[in-house]
Amino acid sequence: MSERFIFTRHRTRCYHCGEDADQIIKAVSAQAQVICSACGATRIFIPRFESAGMGGTCTAIGCYELWTLEADGRCKNCGVTGPHGLAVGCGHLTTRCRNCGYTHFYRFNLEYMGKRSVGGADEVSAPPAP
C-alpha cells in the first residue's frame, strides 16, 4: 500500500492480555487499526467522516482509557508532513492535522485476536483510497 498516513506506537496495558506492551496504531484514509504487539488483539476502525477546520476532537469517552497522543503524518488536505493529534477511545479514533485542522473521524467496526505477536508489521491491510 502506498499511502502511509499515521504509524505510531503507544505503550500501555493491553485490554485483552493485560501485558504492558506497545499498541501499534496505523491509520490511512480507508481504515485505522490498533494492534497489541504482545498478543495480536486488533481493533479495526472505519471512516465515518472527514472535515476541514473542525475544532476539538470527536472521540467519545468509552469503556477504555482515552489516549490523547501526537504522531507525525502527511496531511491529505494540506500536504504538510507534521504533527497530528490522535484521540483513541473504545469506539472511536480521531486524527487531526495541527497545521490545517483537517480531521479524520473513524468509528469502531471489528475486533479480532491474532494468534501471535505482530512483530515488525508496518503496513495497514486496507483497500486503496478512491
Buried (B, 14 or more C-beta within 10 A) or exposed (E): EEBBBBBBBBEBEBBBEEEEBBBBBBBBBBBBBBBBBBBBBBBBBBBBEBEEEBEEBBBEEEEBEBBEBEBEBBBBBBEBEEBBBBBBBBBBBBBBBBBBBBBBBBBBBEEEEBEEBBEEBEEBEBEEEE
